[in-house]
Amino acid sequence: MSDLRFAHEPDASRYTLHRGDDLVSVLDYRDDGRTMALTRAYTVPTFRGHGYAGELVDRVVAELEASRDREVIPVCWYVADWFAAHPERAGIVHARAAAR
């Protein structure tokens, strides 16, 4: 997946993943300055089944882990499932969200 371009679009409250000129996946969020609620992961239907949403969540979590200034609230079912599949990354999940 080295031909992918990852971008943060804060004005739109989203992260995106492009393959070439094509937008393949989007992760929307709400940020209150302390936590980032990841609200919707979406992959364009023609690009589904190739792991793009998982790659996007992985990159967003890595960026948030590196900044160390936000905890994640996994509102979106896909993001919650991603954290369940990657328990080693759950240290960034907000305590109340992790208790669900």
C-alpha positions as a Markdown table, in Angstrom:
| # | Residue | x | y | z |
|---|---|---|---|---|
| 1 | Met | 0.0 | 0.0 | 0.0 |
| 2 | Ser | 2.9 | 2.3 | -0.7 |
| 3 | Asp | 1.1 | 4.1 | -3.5 |
| 4 | Leu | -1.4 | 5.6 | -1.1 |
| 5 | Arg | -1.6 | 9.2 | 0.0 |
| 6 | Phe | -2.8 | 9.9 | 3.5 |
| 7 | Ala | -4.2 | 13.4 | 4.4 |
| 8 | His | -5.7 | 15.2 | 7.3 |
| 9 | Glu | -8.4 | 17.7 | 6.3 |
| 10 | Pro | -9.1 | 19.6 | 9.5 |
| 11 | Asp | -11.5 | 22.0 | 7.9 |
| 12 | Ala | -13.7 | 19.1 | 6.9 |
| 13 | Ser | -13.0 | 17.1 | 10.2 |
| 14 | Arg | -11.8 | 14.1 | 8.3 |
| 15 | Tyr | -8.8 | 12.1 | 7.3 |
| 16 | Thr | -8.6 | 10.7 | 3.8 |
| 17 | Leu | -6.8 | 8.0 | 1.8 |
| 18 | His | -6.2 | 8.4 | -1.9 |
| 19 | Arg | -4.8 | 5.9 | -4.4 |
| 20 | Gly | -3.4 | 8.0 | -7.1 |
| 21 | Asp | -6.1 | 10.6 | -7.9 |
| 22 | Asp | -8.9 | 8.5 | -6.5 |
| 23 | Leu | -10.3 | 9.0 | -3.1 |
| 24 | Val | -10.7 | 5.5 | -1.6 |
| 25 | Ser | -11.5 | 6.0 | 2.1 |
| 26 | Val | -12.6 | 8.6 | 4.6 |
| 27 | Leu | -12.6 | 8.7 | 8.4 |
| 28 | Asp | -14.7 | 11.5 | 9.9 |
| 29 | Tyr | -14.2 | 12.7 | 13.4 |
| 30 | Arg | -15.3 | 15.2 | 16.1 |
| 31 | Asp | -12.5 | 16.8 | 18.1 |
| 32 | Asp | -13.1 | 18.6 | 21.4 |
| 33 | Gly | -9.5 | 19.3 | 22.2 |
| 34 | Arg | -9.0 | 16.4 | 24.5 |
| 35 | Thr | -10.6 | 13.5 | 22.7 |
| 36 | Met | -11.2 | 12.7 | 19.1 |
| 37 | Ala | -14.4 | 10.8 | 18.4 |
| 38 | Leu | -13.9 | 8.7 | 15.3 |
| 39 | Thr | -17.5 | 8.8 | 14.0 |
| 40 | Arg | -17.6 | 7.2 | 10.5 |
| 41 | Ala | -15.3 | 5.1 | 8.4 |
| 42 | Tyr | -16.3 | 5.0 | 4.7 |
| 43 | Thr | -14.8 | 3.3 | 1.7 |
| 44 | Val | -16.0 | 4.1 | -1.8 |
| 45 | Pro | -17.9 | 1.0 | -2.9 |
| 46 | Thr | -15.7 | 0.3 | -5.9 |
| 47 | Phe | -12.6 | 0.1 | -3.6 |
| 48 | Arg | -14.1 | -2.0 | -0.8 |
| 49 | Gly | -12.5 | -5.3 | 0.2 |
| 50 | His | -8.9 | -4.1 | -0.2 |
| 51 | Gly | -8.2 | -3.1 | 3.4 |
| 52 | Tyr | -8.3 | 0.6 | 2.8 |
| 53 | Ala | -10.4 | 1.5 | 5.8 |
| 54 | Gly | -8.2 | -0.5 | 8.0 |
| 55 | Glu | -5.1 | 1.2 | 6.6 |
| 56 | Leu | -6.7 | 4.6 | 7.2 |
| 57 | Val | -7.6 | 3.8 | 10.8 |
| 58 | Asp | -4.1 | 2.5 | 11.4 |
| 59 | Arg | -2.5 | 5.7 | 10.0 |
| 60 | Val | -4.9 | 7.9 | 12.0 |
| 61 | Val | -4.2 | 6.0 | 15.2 |
| 62 | Ala | -0.4 | 6.2 | 14.6 |
| 63 | Glu | -0.6 | 10.0 | 14.1 |
| 64 | Leu | -2.7 | 10.4 | 17.3 |
| 65 | Glu | -0.3 | 8.1 | 19.2 |
| 66 | Ala | 2.7 | 10.2 | 18.0 |
| 67 | Ser | 1.1 | 13.5 | 19.0 |
| 68 | Arg | 0.1 | 12.2 | 22.5 |
| 69 | Asp | -2.5 | 15.0 | 22.9 |
| 70 | Arg | -5.8 | 13.2 | 22.2 |
| 71 | Glu | -7.6 | 10.0 | 23.3 |
| 72 | Val | -9.9 | 8.2 | 20.9 |
| 73 | Ile | -13.6 | 7.5 | 21.3 |
| 74 | Pro | -14.4 | 4.8 | 18.7 |
| 75 | Val | -18.0 | 5.8 | 17.9 |
| 76 | Cys | -18.0 | 4.1 | 14.5 |
| 77 | Trp | -18.5 | 0.3 | 14.7 |
| 78 | Tyr | -15.7 | -0.3 | 12.2 |
| 79 | Val | -13.2 | 1.7 | 14.4 |
| 80 | Ala | -14.4 | -0.2 | 17.5 |
| 81 | Asp | -13.9 | -3.5 | 15.7 |
| 82 | Trp | -10.4 | -2.4 | 14.5 |
| 83 | Phe | -9.4 | -1.7 | 18.1 |
| 84 | Ala | -10.8 | -5.0 | 19.2 |
| 85 | Ala | -8.6 | -6.7 | 16.6 |
| 86 | His | -5.6 | -4.6 | 17.7 |
| 87 | Pro | -5.6 | -4.6 | 21.5 |
| 88 | Glu | -2.0 | -3.6 | 21.6 |
| 89 | Arg | -3.1 | -0.1 | 20.3 |
| 90 | Ala | -5.9 | 0.3 | 22.8 |
| 91 | Gly | -3.8 | 2.5 | 25.1 |
| 92 | Ile | -5.1 | 5.5 | 23.2 |
| 93 | Val | -8.8 | 4.7 | 23.7 |
| 94 | His | -10.6 | 7.0 | 26.1 |
| 95 | Ala | -11.2 | 5.2 | 29.4 |
| 96 | Arg | -15.1 | 5.5 | 29.3 |
| 97 | Ala | -15.1 | 4.2 | 25.7 |
| 98 | Ala | -12.9 | 1.3 | 26.6 |
| 99 | Ala | -15.3 | 0.3 | 29.4 |
| 100 | Arg | -18.2 | -0.3 | 27.1 |
